[in-house]
């Protein structure tokens, strides 16, 4: 004969077991597994769709988490338990900014209604923003708009002739003519067409002949540009050109490669920290603040430093050696005047050498104002 306590215990256990069984019998379903946005415009911004999630089981459905295959896709979902036979939602928002073209993203729903995850998907095609003159041509010399005011040749071997170009457009209301001033003998610069009608596009081409330059190391120059238009004052500007002229290492034999020099830098960052404010220490403001970096030759032949320089005229690079023998270390000094630094400084020191495994080395220079 069971006593009252035993009967109550059995009853409670039966209820808990039935509740657990009901909870385990939740089942997740959706009206659609994949939603096609079709064509969406990048310019229109975020695009969203709501998936209806149904509980076709017998117990409450609890969605514990929802994840997306890409950070560009953000899910939101019903946090409360979804009763049997009822529905909840999973809202999926896609960010098309900077992602032109077709896309396919998956969304994984984790719940007590399915072992593992229940997968949904979105797809579509993003039509890019139309290019505008303000964005495409951010630089200007009068009414002449340019895609850039800098030409950078990363590395150029002695026997190479390399070309670069800058796209241009006449953003004025009258025709304008572009004149190129005197340039170094190793550089050829032309404008096509030389005269542009309003709204017409063209390009400036730059041809660098390394053999004609007859040097190795960092090479920098300025190309003067004059823009003239009818009934308007002539406007002048400059294009900055820089190149690293290196050795031709392709001609090295296997035995020669074993005997090459190796440049080892003490670091690739030189941080001056926060510079003193004006008036905080007068002698220091008028003087220079300096930092150093070392170059050690860990190779088997003499390391030649063709140049160690910075394109930023506010910085000076000095010291060191032009030739560093195996096992030797040379110290270079980088100096700046705090009063010439008005905002946060970020620039580079370019080192060009005869190390075939790294003929161009960069050291980042930073300072806070």
C-alpha positions in Angstrom: 0.0 0.0 0.0 1.4 3.4 -1.0 1.3 6.2 1.5 0.3 9.7 0.7 3.9 11.0 0.3 4.7 8.3 -2.2 1.6 9.1 -4.2 2.4 12.8 -4.3 6.1 12.1 -5.2 5.0 9.9 -8.1 2.5 12.5 -9.3 5.0 15.3 -9.3 7.6 13.1 -11.1 5.0 12.2 -13.7 4.1 15.9 -14.3 7.8 16.9 -14.6 8.4 14.0 -17.0 5.4 14.9 -19.1 6.6 18.6 -19.2 10.1 17.6 -20.2 8.7 15.3 -22.9 6.5 18.2 -24.2 9.5 20.6 -24.2 11.6 18.1 -26.1 8.8 17.7 -28.7 9.2 21.3 -29.9 9.7 21.4 -33.7 11.0 24.3 -35.7 9.8 25.1 -39.3 9.6 28.1 -41.6 7.3 29.2 -44.4 10.4 29.7 -46.6 14.0 28.7 -46.4 15.5 31.2 -48.8 14.5 34.7 -49.5 15.5 36.4 -52.8 15.8 40.2 -52.5 16.3 40.5 -56.2 18.2 43.7 -57.2 18.8 46.1 -54.3 20.6 49.4 -54.7 23.7 50.1 -52.7 22.6 53.7 -52.4 19.3 52.7 -50.7 21.1 51.3 -47.6 19.9 48.4 -45.4 17.5 45.8 -46.7 15.5 43.6 -44.4 13.2 40.5 -44.5 11.2 38.8 -41.8 11.1 35.0 -41.8 8.0 33.5 -40.0 9.1 30.7 -37.7 6.5 28.1 -36.8 6.4 25.6 -33.9 4.9 22.5 -35.4 5.7 20.3 -32.3 3.9 19.7 -29.1 6.1 21.6 -26.6 7.3 25.3 -26.3 9.9 26.3 -28.9 12.8 28.3 -27.5 15.3 30.0 -29.9 18.5 30.3 -28.0 20.7 32.1 -30.6 20.8 33.1 -34.2 24.1 33.6 -36.1 24.9 34.8 -39.7 27.6 33.8 -42.0 28.8 37.4 -42.5 29.1 40.5 -40.4 27.1 42.3 -43.1 24.0 40.3 -42.1 22.4 41.0 -38.7 19.6 38.8 -37.3 16.9 39.6 -34.7 14.5 37.0 -33.3 11.6 36.3 -30.9 13.1 35.8 -27.5 10.0 34.5 -25.7 9.1 30.7 -25.9 6.8 30.0 -28.9 3.9 27.8 -27.9 2.9 24.7 -29.9 1.1 25.7 -33.1 2.1 29.3 -32.7 4.6 31.5 -34.7 7.6 33.7 -34.1 9.9 35.8 -36.2 13.5 36.1 -37.4 14.3 39.4 -39.0 17.4 39.5 -41.2 19.0 42.8 -42.3 21.6 42.9 -45.0 24.0 45.9 -45.4 24.9 46.3 -49.1 27.4 49.2 -48.5 30.6 48.5 -50.3 29.4 45.1 -51.6 28.3 45.5 -55.2 27.4 42.3 -57.0 25.6 39.0 -56.2 25.4 37.8 -52.6 24.2 34.6 -50.7 24.3 34.6 -46.9 23.1 31.9 -44.5 21.5 32.3 -41.1 21.7 29.5 -38.5 18.9 29.2 -35.8 19.8 27.3 -32.7 16.8 26.1 -30.6 15.3 23.1 -28.7 13.3 22.3 -31.8 16.1 20.7 -33.8 19.4 19.0 -33.0 22.1 21.3 -34.4 21.0 24.3 -36.3 18.1 25.2 -38.6 19.4 27.1 -41.7 17.8 29.9 -43.6 19.3 32.0 -46.4 19.1 35.3 -48.2 20.3 36.2 -51.7 20.2 38.9 -54.2 22.3 41.3 -56.3 23.6 44.7 -55.2 23.7 47.4 -57.9 26.6 49.8 -57.1 26.3 53.5 -56.4 26.8 55.6 -59.5 30.3 57.2 -59.6 30.2 61.0 -58.9 32.9 63.5 -59.8 33.3 64.5 -56.2 34.1 61.0 -55.2 36.0 59.8 -58.2 38.0 63.0 -58.7 38.7 64.3 -55.2 41.7 66.5 -56.1 41.6 69.7 -58.2 43.8 72.3 -60.0 41.3 75.0 -60.8 38.4 73.3 -62.7 40.6 70.3 -63.5 39.7 67.4 -61.2 42.1 64.5 -60.7 41.8 61.1 -59.2 45.2 61.6 -57.5 48.0 64.1 -57.0 50.6 61.4 -56.3 52.3 58.9 -58.5 54.2 56.1 -56.7 56.3 53.5 -58.4 57.0 50.9 -55.7 60.2 49.3 -57.2 61.8 49.9 -60.5 64.8 47.9 -61.8 67.6 49.6 -63.8 66.4 48.2 -67.2 62.7 49.0 -66.7 60.6 51.8 -68.2 57.3 51.9 -66.3 54.1 53.9 -66.8 51.4 55.2 -64.5 48.4 57.4 -65.1 46.0 59.8 -63.4 42.4 60.2 -64.7 41.2 63.8 -65.1 37.9 65.6 -65.9 37.0 69.2 -66.8 34.6 70.2 -64.0 34.2 73.7 -65.4 31.7 75.4 -67.8 34.3 76.3 -70.5 37.0 74.4 -72.2 40.4 74.2 -70.5 43.9 73.4 -71.5 46.5 71.5 -69.4 50.2 72.5 -69.7 52.9 70.3 -68.2 56.0 72.3 -67.0 59.6 71.2 -67.0 60.2 67.6 -65.8 63.4 65.6 -65.2 65.0 63.9 -68.2 64.1 60.5 -67.0 60.4 61.3 -66.8 57.9 61.9 -69.7 54.5 63.4 -68.8 51.7 63.9 -71.3 48.0 64.9 -71.1 45.4 63.3 -73.4 43.6 65.3 -74.6 45.5 68.5 -73.9 42.3 70.5 -74.1 39.1 69.2 -72.5 35.6 70.4 -73.1 33.2 70.8 -70.1 32.5 67.4 -68.6 35.1 65.6 -70.8 37.4 63.1 -69.2 41.0 62.3 -70.1 44.3 61.2 -68.5 47.8 62.2 -67.6 50.4 59.6 -68.4 53.7 59.3 -66.6 56.6 57.3 -68.1 59.7 56.7 -65.9 62.9 55.5 -67.5 65.1 54.0 -64.7 68.1 53.6 -67.0 68.0 57.4 -67.8 67.9 58.2 -64.1 71.3 56.6 -63.6 70.9 56.1 -59.8 69.6 53.8 -57.2 67.6 54.6 -54.2 64.6 56.8 -53.4 63.7 59.2 -56.2 61.3 62.1 -55.8 60.3 65.0 -57.9 57.4 67.4 -58.6 55.7 67.8 -61.9 54.4 71.4 -62.4 50.9 71.6 -64.0 49.2 74.8 -65.3 45.5 74.9 -66.2 44.2 77.7 -68.3 40.6 78.4 -69.4 39.0 81.1 -71.5 38.5 84.4 -69.5 39.9 82.8 -66.4 43.2 83.3 -64.5 45.7 80.5 -65.0 45.9 78.1 -62.1 49.1 76.2 -61.1 49.5 72.9 -59.2 51.9 70.1 -58.7 51.9 66.3 -59.0 54.2 64.4 -56.7 56.2 61.5 -58.2 58.2 59.0 -56.2 60.0 55.8 -57.0 62.3 53.2 -55.4 65.1 52.4 -57.9 66.6 49.0 -57.0 69.2 46.5 -58.3 68.2 43.8 -60.8 68.4 40.7 -58.6 67.1 38.4 -61.3 70.6 38.0 -62.7 72.1 36.6 -59.5 73.4 33.0 -59.7 72.5 30.5 -56.9 76.1 30.8 -55.6 75.8 34.6 -55.6 72.5 34.5 -53.7 74.1 32.6 -50.8 76.7 35.4 -50.4 74.2 38.4 -50.4 73.8 40.9 -47.6 70.8 40.9 -45.3 69.4 44.0 -43.7 67.9 43.5 -40.2 66.1 46.5 -38.8 65.8 47.2 -35.1 62.1 47.9 -35.6 59.5 49.1 -38.1 57.9 51.7 -35.9 59.4 54.9 -34.4 56.8 56.6 -32.2 57.7 60.0 -30.8 54.7 59.9 -28.5 53.0 63.2 -27.5 55.0 66.2 -28.6 55.3 69.2 -26.2 52.8 71.9 -26.6 53.8 75.4 -27.5 55.0 77.3 -24.5 55.5 74.2 -22.3 59.3 74.2 -22.8 60.6 76.9 -25.0 64.1 75.6 -25.8 62.6 72.2 -26.8 60.0 73.8 -29.1 62.8 75.7 -31.0 65.0 72.6 -31.2 64.5 69.2 -32.8 63.2 66.0 -31.2 65.1 62.9 -32.4 64.8 59.2 -32.4 66.9 56.4 -33.8 66.7 53.0 -35.6 69.5 50.5 -36.3 70.3 48.5 -39.4 72.4 45.4 -38.9 74.0 43.4 -41.8 73.5 39.7 -40.9 74.5 38.6 -44.4 77.8 37.6 -46.0 78.7 40.6 -48.1 78.6 44.4 -47.8 75.2 46.0 -47.4 74.8 49.1 -49.4 72.3 51.7 -48.3 71.3 53.6 -51.4 69.0 55.9 -49.5 67.3 56.4 -46.2 64.8 59.2 -46.5 61.4 60.5 -45.8 59.1 62.3 -48.4 57.7 64.5 -45.6 59.9 67.6 -45.6 59.2 68.1 -41.8 61.4 65.1 -41.0 65.2 64.7 -41.5 67.0 61.4 -41.7 70.7 61.5 -41.0 73.6 59.4 -39.7 74.1 55.8 -40.4 76.5 54.4 -43.1 76.3 54.0 -46.9 78.1 50.7 -46.5 77.6 48.2 -43.7 80.0 45.2 -43.5 78.8 41.8 -42.4 78.2 41.8 -38.7 78.2 45.6 -38.4 75.4 47.8 -37.2 74.7 51.4 -38.3 72.5 53.8 -36.4 70.3 56.3 -38.2 68.6 59.4 -36.7 65.2 60.8 -37.5 64.6 64.4 -36.4 61.6 66.7 -36.4 60.6 70.1 -35.0 57.5 69.9 -32.8 56.4 73.4 -33.8 56.1 72.2 -37.5 53.8 69.4 -36.5 50.2 70.8 -36.3 48.2 67.5 -36.2 48.8 63.8 -35.6 51.8 62.7 -37.6 51.9 59.5 -39.6 54.6 59.1 -42.3 57.2 56.7 -43.6 61.0 56.4 -43.8 62.0 54.6 -47.0 65.2 52.6 -47.0 66.5 51.3 -50.3 69.4 48.8 -50.2 71.0 45.9 -52.0 69.4 43.2 -49.9 67.7 41.0 -52.6 65.3 39.6 -50.0 64.1 43.1 -49.1 65.5 45.9 -51.2 62.9 48.4 -49.9 62.2 48.6 -46.2 59.7 50.9 -44.5 59.7 52.4 -41.0 56.5 54.1 -39.8 56.9 57.4 -38.0 54.2 58.6 -35.6 53.7 61.4 -33.2 50.8 62.9 -31.3 50.2 66.7 -31.1 
